[in-house]
Amino acid sequence: MDKINREDMLELTRRMTLKRNCFSRIAGAYLDEEGFVEGTFNKHFQKLSAKDQQFNLNIAKAIPFSDTNVELKEKLFDEGERKPGSLWQMLMALKECELKNDAILDVIYEEFGAKYRTGGNYAVYFFFGSYDVPLKANDKESLWESEEVYRFIICAVCPVSGDYEPGAPECGFLFPAFKDRSSDIHRIDIFQAAGRGADEGSVEKVIFSVE
């Protein structure tokens, strides 16, 4: 397992504020404890109220801002896990369409419903973002010119209570991995909140066990 560079993650999270928001779309589903989808949504992020934007930014930011290489770990998709019909292929398609394909999202929600268990109702949130990665001078100061546009998806899985009120993310991922300040489509950064046992809900089981 390769290590994640903490500075790469901090660079991303600096673009997850109201003033420097990198997200253009948010989608999600609410599932009951048996894995049945109770409702879905798909919205332009900028059309949310400032309050709702900030609330959702906090959810998304929790994934890359988590304890690097402890809660957030890098995983490699091997060749077999990138075959047609794999979740990797669906994530690639979802990134390319910028979350605008509800059919792909519905398939992924069904995978969560079949394979993710957490002992209660939960929500699966998806965020699409893009970041113009600036070149850096030899002294590590930014030169402002963009070397690459990093397009990515953040997934956050949160327990919900009451009227679909989400708690702090218990797991999730960043795809593609942001490695050496660039996109690595063969890797994914998987988040698992501290204190969660191996027998509890894990997004890794969903990602790497699609038939």
Order of alpha helices (4+ residues) and beta strands (2+ residues): alpha-beta-beta-alpha-beta-alpha-alpha-beta-beta-beta-beta-beta-beta-beta-alpha
